[in-house]
Amino acid sequence: MPMSTHCPQQAINSIPSVNKPRITATLTIPDAIAGHVIGHAGMGLCQIHDFSHVKVTISSHVGPAASRAITI
C-alpha cells in the first residue's frame, strides 16, 4: 500500500489562529544606533521581519534623552 504524502500536522500549523497570544516588547535604544537597526532604506527592519515574522516599529525621538522606542 503506498504511503500518503499528506502531513496533517503541517496542515494544522498552516491554519491561522485568532487565539494565539500576542506578546509585545518595547526596547529603548540610543538615537545614535537607530540607523543601524533601521538599515539602508529600511532593510534592517525588513530583515528582522523576514527572519522572525514579527511586526517591528521604531518611534521618532523619545524625550530629551535622545532615545527611540522599538516595538516588536
KATA-V136303 format. One record per backbone hydrogen bond with DSSP energy under -0.5 kcal/mol. CO is the residue of the C=O (numbers start at 0). NH is the residue of the N-H. E is the energy in kcal/mol with one decimal. If there is no record, write none. Layout:
co-><CO:CO>
nh-><NH:NH>
e-><E:E>
//
This chain:
co-><5:6:7:8:9:11:13:16:20:24:26:26:28:29:29:30:30:32:32:33:34:37:37:38:39:41:42:43:44:45:46:47:48:56:59:60:61:62:65:66:67:67:68:68:69:69:70>
nh-><7:10:11:12:13:14:15:19:22:71:28:69:67:32:33:33:34:35:36:37:38:43:44:41:42:45:46:47:48:49:50:51:52:70:68:62:66:65:30:61:28:69:58:70:26:71:56>
e-><-0.6:-1.8:-2.3:-2.3:-1.2:-1.1:-0.5:-0.6:-0.5:-3.1:-0.5:-3.3:-2.7:-1.6:-0.6:-0.9:-0.6:-0.6:-1.4:-2.6:-2.7:-1.6:-1.4:-1.7:-1.7:-2.0:-2.5:-2.0:-2.3:-3.0:-2.3:-2.3:-2.9:-2.7:-0.5:-0.6:-1.0:-1.0:-2.8:-3.3:-2.6:-0.5:-2.6:-0.5:-3.0:-0.5:-2.3>
//
